[in-house]
Amino acid sequence: MAEEKTTEIQEAKLVRMASPFDEMDRLFDRLLARRGWMRPWRTDWPSLGEIGWAEPRLPKVDIVDREDDILMRAEVPGIDKSELEISVGEDSVTLRGETRCEEKAEAGDLYRCEISHGAFSRTVGLPAAVDGSKAKAVFRDGVLTLTLPKVERARRHTVHID
């Protein structure tokens, strides 16, 4: 008899949508904080992120365009490889996964909550067409490494000038 797989359903958490301006805000904050220009306007009030608005947790990636293949590394800490799904299209890779939250009853008031839990999905465009059926994946220490062979028509060819 086949073993039946059960999936635990977790209550959805309120997540703030990522804004395209968030990274720019962080860069300006870092620049101004280094120079001390904004210090008079700073307060000790917590930001919305510190109050409990979690940002979506998307893996950070490095992509290297090599002669015959594309190398992609993705940071996915805190995820078991059985919770990670990789799908490769002709010119894109989609990573999906989910971190599970172990519910613990903690005594005291929650002071800071930054560890995010839940599902994520990220699709990344590739610089050339790849053959997904020949892709190789290695997962070690929270880093996923994909080797994606290019299709023949996408490989670089040297053209000599006559």
Backbone as CSV, one residue per row, in Angstrom:
resi,resn,N_x,N_y,N_z,CA_x,CA_y,CA_z,C_x,C_y,C_z
1,MET,0.852,-1.179,0.000,0.000,0.000,0.000,0.897,1.242,0.000
2,ALA,0.590,2.205,-0.818,1.394,3.423,-0.906,1.231,4.258,0.358
3,GLU,2.362,4.836,0.788,2.328,5.673,1.982,1.701,7.024,1.634
4,GLU,0.770,7.468,2.414,0.064,8.714,2.152,0.848,9.872,2.757
5,LYS,1.080,10.912,1.960,1.820,12.080,2.425,0.833,13.131,2.916
6,THR,1.049,13.629,4.118,0.170,14.664,4.656,0.932,15.972,4.724
7,THR,0.253,17.034,4.482,0.840,18.361,4.532,0.152,19.159,5.617
8,GLU,0.958,19.755,6.482,0.405,20.568,7.563,0.061,21.945,7.012
9,ILE,-1.109,22.432,7.308,-1.541,23.750,6.856,-1.236,24.751,7.953
10,GLN,-0.526,25.826,7.560,-0.181,26.857,8.526,-1.022,28.095,8.271
11,GLU,-1.252,28.823,9.332,-2.009,30.062,9.231,-1.173,31.086,8.467
12,ALA,-1.789,31.790,7.528,-1.077,32.783,6.734,-0.699,33.979,7.596
13,LYS,0.503,34.469,7.396,0.988,35.628,8.128,0.840,36.861,7.231
14,LEU,0.631,38.012,7.824,0.504,39.260,7.092,1.876,39.657,6.560
15,VAL,1.979,39.846,5.254,3.251,40.170,4.628,3.088,41.453,3.831
16,ARG,4.028,42.365,3.995,4.019,43.606,3.234,4.601,43.332,1.850
17,MET,3.948,43.845,0.826,4.446,43.678,-0.535,5.745,44.459,-0.692
18,ALA,6.689,43.887,-1.401,7.961,44.559,-1.645,7.722,45.727,-2.595
19,SER,8.333,46.831,-2.292,8.226,48.008,-3.136,9.487,48.103,-3.988
20,PRO,9.372,48.554,-5.223,10.578,48.710,-6.038,11.504,49.798,-5.489
21,PHE,11.010,50.596,-4.550,11.813,51.676,-3.997,12.520,51.298,-2.699
22,ASP,12.237,50.105,-2.143,12.836,49.699,-0.868,14.358,49.703,-0.912
23,GLU,14.934,49.120,-1.959,16.397,49.052,-2.047,16.993,50.450,-2.159
24,MET,16.352,51.337,-2.923,16.845,52.709,-3.061,16.781,53.428,-1.716
25,ASP,15.704,53.221,-0.960,15.595,53.818,0.373,16.721,53.352,1.278
26,ARG,17.028,52.048,1.232,18.115,51.515,2.067,19.458,52.131,1.682
27,LEU,19.691,52.297,0.365,20.955,52.890,-0.082,21.090,54.336,0.400
28,PHE,20.016,55.124,0.264,20.059,56.508,0.733,20.236,56.576,2.247
29,ASP,19.523,55.718,2.976,19.670,55.701,4.434,21.106,55.411,4.834
30,ARG,21.725,54.429,4.160,23.103,54.075,4.482,24.060,55.234,4.158
31,LEU,23.859,55.886,3.009,24.706,57.001,2.619,24.576,58.158,3.607
32,LEU,23.355,58.530,3.939,23.133,59.659,4.838,23.573,59.342,6.260
33,ALA,23.407,58.106,6.694,23.817,57.733,8.048,25.333,57.794,8.183
34,ARG,26.065,57.412,7.123,27.525,57.459,7.167,28.036,58.881,7.340
35,ARG,27.385,59.809,6.719,27.826,61.201,6.774,27.266,61.939,7.991
36,GLY,26.303,61.347,8.671,25.738,61.968,9.859,24.755,63.082,9.561
37,TRP,24.318,63.201,8.305,23.444,64.304,7.926,22.053,64.194,8.515
38,MET,21.546,62.993,8.665,20.162,62.840,9.089,20.018,62.600,10.585
39,ARG,21.085,62.616,11.319,21.005,62.301,12.732,20.029,63.183,13.519
40,PRO,19.939,64.481,13.274,18.999,65.291,14.053,17.544,64.868,13.867
41,TRP,17.210,64.248,12.752,15.829,63.860,12.493,15.533,62.426,12.897
42,ARG,16.528,61.706,13.334,16.321,60.314,13.739,15.587,60.259,15.069
43,THR,14.747,59.237,15.220,14.075,59.002,16.493,14.329,57.569,16.904
44,ASP,13.940,57.225,18.085,14.098,55.858,18.546,12.843,55.029,18.325
45,TRP,11.893,55.563,17.563,10.683,54.809,17.281,11.014,53.691,16.315
46,PRO,10.416,52.523,16.506,10.705,51.413,15.591,10.068,51.647,14.227
47,SER,10.718,51.106,13.199,10.137,51.188,11.860,9.045,50.127,11.741
48,LEU,8.282,50.194,10.659,7.231,49.193,10.459,7.812,47.789,10.407
49,GLY,9.021,47.641,9.832,9.653,46.329,9.770,9.946,45.773,11.143
50,GLU,10.298,46.639,12.082,10.607,46.183,13.432,9.354,45.850,14.227
51,ILE,8.223,46.398,13.820,6.976,46.126,14.528,6.438,44.746,14.164
52,GLY,6.801,44.237,13.005,6.340,42.899,12.662,5.907,42.723,11.224
53,TRP,6.103,43.726,10.395,5.781,43.587,8.988,6.958,42.896,8.319
54,ALA,6.803,41.644,8.011,7.898,40.886,7.419,7.946,41.115,5.914
55,GLU,9.150,41.298,5.394,9.319,41.406,3.959,9.401,40.001,3.374
56,PRO,8.991,39.834,2.126,9.117,38.515,1.528,10.585,38.112,1.451
57,ARG,10.850,36.870,1.700,12.217,36.377,1.726,12.516,35.724,0.383
58,LEU,13.269,36.400,-0.451,13.611,35.874,-1.760,15.089,35.509,-1.780
59,PRO,15.432,34.381,-2.394,16.843,33.997,-2.453,17.652,35.004,-3.264
60,LYS,18.844,35.301,-2.792,19.776,36.135,-3.552,20.541,35.202,-4.490
61,VAL,20.811,35.665,-5.718,21.451,34.791,-6.703,22.666,35.448,-7.343
62,ASP,23.611,34.618,-7.761,24.729,35.000,-8.621,24.566,34.186,-9.897
63,ILE,24.763,34.823,-11.050,24.684,34.120,-12.328,25.960,34.410,-13.096
64,VAL,26.629,33.346,-13.558,27.872,33.472,-14.311,27.645,32.875,-15.698
65,ASP,27.854,33.694,-16.732,27.706,33.252,-18.123,29.058,32.722,-18.590
66,ARG,29.174,31.391,-18.699,30.431,30.778,-19.124,30.307,30.326,-20.581
67,GLU,31.396,29.828,-21.135,31.429,29.451,-22.549,30.323,28.455,-22.929
68,ASP,30.242,27.326,-22.214,29.310,26.266,-22.589,28.112,26.118,-21.660
69,ASP,28.126,26.826,-20.542,27.022,26.691,-19.591,26.844,27.973,-18.787
70,ILE,25.791,27.970,-17.999,25.520,29.082,-17.088,25.548,28.512,-15.679
71,LEU,26.281,29.179,-14.801,26.369,28.764,-13.406,25.501,29.710,-12.589
72,MET,24.623,29.151,-11.785,23.757,29.963,-10.924,23.895,29.457,-9.498
73,ARG,24.175,30.380,-8.587,24.212,30.066,-7.157,23.114,30.869,-6.483
74,ALA,22.404,30.223,-5.563,21.318,30.894,-4.839,21.457,30.606,-3.352
75,GLU,21.324,31.662,-2.543,21.324,31.506,-1.084,19.922,31.133,-0.633
76,VAL,19.790,29.973,-0.013,18.501,29.547,0.526,18.714,28.957,1.922
77,PRO,19.167,29.789,2.869,19.438,29.274,4.214,18.153,28.891,4.936
78,GLY,18.264,27.897,5.789,17.122,27.497,6.599,16.113,26.632,5.877
79,ILE,16.445,26.198,4.677,15.526,25.371,3.894,16.144,23.994,3.721
80,ASP,15.333,22.986,3.876,15.773,21.621,3.611,15.642,21.382,2.112
81,LYS,16.549,20.602,1.527,16.490,20.412,0.074,15.194,19.739,-0.376
82,SER,14.542,19.010,0.519,13.260,18.395,0.157,12.148,19.440,0.032
83,GLU,12.354,20.633,0.582,11.362,21.718,0.512,11.638,22.676,-0.645
84,LEU,12.648,22.372,-1.472,13.061,23.257,-2.556,12.640,22.658,-3.894
85,GLU,12.028,23.481,-4.745,11.608,23.045,-6.079,12.285,23.938,-7.104
86,ILE,12.891,23.327,-8.110,13.597,24.060,-9.158,12.936,23.723,-10.484
87,SER,12.561,24.747,-11.250,12.069,24.491,-12.606,12.858,25.374,-13.566
88,VAL,13.292,24.758,-14.662,14.147,25.438,-15.630,13.395,25.571,-16.940
89,GLY,13.276,26.808,-17.405,12.713,27.077,-18.722,13.850,27.304,-19.697
90,GLU,13.521,27.683,-20.911,14.572,27.902,-21.904,15.494,29.048,-21.510
91,ASP,14.925,30.102,-20.943,15.764,31.256,-20.599,15.479,31.792,-19.195
92,SER,14.989,30.918,-18.315,14.725,31.346,-16.937,14.761,30.152,-15.986
93,VAL,14.960,30.466,-14.709,14.936,29.460,-13.647,13.990,29.966,-12.572
94,THR,13.125,29.089,-12.075,12.227,29.437,-10.978,12.574,28.581,-9.772
95,LEU,12.777,29.246,-8.637,13.024,28.569,-7.365,11.805,28.774,-6.490
96,ARG,11.302,27.682,-5.928,10.184,27.752,-4.984,10.568,26.955,-3.755
97,GLY,10.126,27.436,-2.623,10.412,26.701,-1.402,9.577,27.211,-0.258
98,GLU,9.779,26.584,0.880,9.027,26.987,2.059,9.833,26.655,3.299
99,THR,9.898,27.627,4.203,10.508,27.367,5.502,9.382,27.134,6.489
100,ARG,9.568,26.176,7.312,8.555,25.824,8.316,8.882,26.523,9.627
101,CYS,7.853,26.946,10.301,8.009,27.616,11.593,7.621,26.642,12.692
102,GLU,8.556,26.396,13.582,8.252,25.546,14.723,7.612,26.431,15.785
103,GLU,6.354,26.165,16.075,5.630,26.974,17.050,6.098,26.642,18.462
104,LYS,6.607,27.650,19.145,7.033,27.476,20.534,6.328,28.525,21.377
105,ALA,5.908,28.122,22.531,5.329,29.085,23.463,6.489,29.685,24.249
106,GLU,6.738,30.954,24.026,7.831,31.644,24.711,7.254,32.496,25.834
107,ALA,7.903,32.460,26.965,7.487,33.318,28.077,8.025,34.720,27.813
108,GLY,7.257,35.723,28.124,7.704,37.100,27.957,7.096,37.751,26.729
109,ASP,7.411,39.031,26.563,6.902,39.803,25.436,7.879,39.705,24.270
110,LEU,7.343,39.622,23.067,8.176,39.583,21.874,8.776,40.967,21.669
111,TYR,10.087,41.054,21.656,10.779,42.330,21.509,11.113,42.603,20.046
112,ARG,11.560,41.589,19.335,11.916,41.741,17.927,11.624,40.425,17.217
113,CYS,11.059,40.513,16.027,10.738,39.315,15.247,11.193,39.555,13.809
114,GLU,12.350,38.997,13.434,12.899,39.230,12.108,13.017,37.963,11.267
115,ILE,12.963,36.806,11.874,13.128,35.569,11.125,11.838,35.289,10.369
116,SER,11.958,35.218,9.052,10.757,35.009,8.246,10.538,33.525,7.987
117,HIS,9.291,33.169,7.895,8.886,31.801,7.610,7.806,31.856,6.552
118,GLY,7.720,30.815,5.775,6.668,30.746,4.777,7.209,30.422,3.400
119,ALA,6.346,30.539,2.422,6.681,30.155,1.055,7.298,31.317,0.290
120,PHE,8.124,30.979,-0.698,8.685,31.983,-1.596,8.726,31.404,-2.998
121,SER,8.812,32.288,-3.970,8.981,31.897,-5.364,9.740,33.015,-6.052
122,ARG,10.814,32.661,-6.769,11.583,33.667,-7.490,11.950,33.120,-8.860
123,THR,11.650,33.895,-9.892,12.027,33.546,-11.257,13.109,34.514,-11.705
124,VAL,14.191,33.945,-12.248,15.343,34.742,-12.663,15.593,34.489,-14.143
125,GLY,15.736,35.571,-14.907,16.060,35.451,-16.324,17.516,35.059,-16.515
126,LEU,17.785,34.304,-17.570,19.141,33.853,-17.874,19.667,34.587,-19.105
127,PRO,20.991,34.732,-19.226,21.561,35.471,-20.356,21.547,34.700,-21.680
128,ALA,21.230,33.398,-21.656,21.195,32.594,-22.880,20.221,31.436,-22.688
129,ALA,19.836,30.811,-23.788,18.940,29.649,-23.727,19.710,28.446,-23.183
130,VAL,19.046,27.659,-22.332,19.690,26.496,-21.715,18.862,25.238,-21.966
131,ASP,19.526,24.088,-21.785,18.854,22.795,-21.895,18.556,22.317,-20.480
132,GLY,17.337,22.539,-20.013,16.958,22.205,-18.644,17.026,20.723,-18.335
133,SER,16.892,19.872,-19.355,16.928,18.424,-19.112,18.320,17.939,-18.717
134,LYS,19.352,18.743,-18.982,20.726,18.361,-18.634,21.271,19.165,-17.453
135,ALA,20.407,19.904,-16.789,20.838,20.731,-15.653,21.257,19.847,-14.484
136,LYS,22.232,20.337,-13.726,22.699,19.628,-12.529,22.582,20.577,-11.342
137,ALA,22.142,20.039,-10.203,21.959,20.851,-8.996,22.700,20.214,-7.831
138,VAL,23.373,21.069,-7.052,24.056,20.642,-5.827,23.604,21.592,-4.727
139,PHE,23.231,21.044,-3.582,22.769,21.858,-2.453,23.645,21.546,-1.251
140,ARG,24.376,22.567,-0.777,25.273,22.363,0.351,25.331,23.641,1.196
141,ASP,25.155,23.473,2.493,25.282,24.575,3.461,24.425,25.783,3.104
142,GLY,23.194,25.548,2.666,22.274,26.641,2.380,22.503,27.334,1.053
143,VAL,23.403,26.791,0.215,23.664,27.379,-1.102,23.333,26.345,-2.175
144,LEU,22.455,26.729,-3.094,22.092,25.888,-4.223,22.953,26.305,-5.407
145,THR,23.630,25.342,-6.037,24.446,25.614,-7.219,23.860,24.846,-8.391
146,LEU,23.493,25.582,-9.436,22.943,24.978,-10.654,23.933,25.158,-11.792
147,THR,24.172,24.090,-12.534,24.958,24.162,-13.762,23.990,23.880,-14.897
148,LEU,23.811,24.873,-15.762,22.801,24.822,-16.819,23.494,24.859,-18.179
149,PRO,23.605,23.716,-18.882,24.263,23.708,-20.189,23.485,24.548,-21.206
150,LYS,24.221,25.328,-21.986,23.584,26.128,-23.031,23.186,25.225,-24.195
151,VAL,22.112,25.603,-24.879,21.761,24.886,-26.103,22.765,25.301,-27.173
152,GLU,22.972,24.451,-28.154,24.021,24.681,-29.159,23.891,26.047,-29.834
153,ARG,22.675,26.434,-30.172,22.504,27.714,-30.880,22.802,28.917,-29.995
154,ALA,22.832,28.737,-28.668,23.078,29.860,-27.767,24.550,29.996,-27.385
155,ARG,25.369,29.020,-27.754,26.790,29.084,-27.403,27.488,30.149,-28.227
156,ARG,28.499,30.715,-27.647,29.262,31.750,-28.346,30.156,31.116,-29.406
157,HIS,30.260,31.788,-30.517,31.133,31.340,-31.598,32.013,32.511,-31.995
158,THR,33.264,32.221,-32.240,34.190,33.259,-32.684,34.061,33.403,-34.194
159,VAL,33.946,34.626,-34.649,33.845,34.905,-36.076,35.125,35.607,-36.491
160,HIS,35.814,35.019,-37.463,37.057,35.617,-37.958,36.740,36.568,-39.103
161,ILE,37.411,37.671,-39.122,37.204,38.674,-40.169,38.085,38.316,-41.358
162,ASP,37.492,38.265,-42.543,38.257,37.946,-43.769,38.994,39.156,-44.266
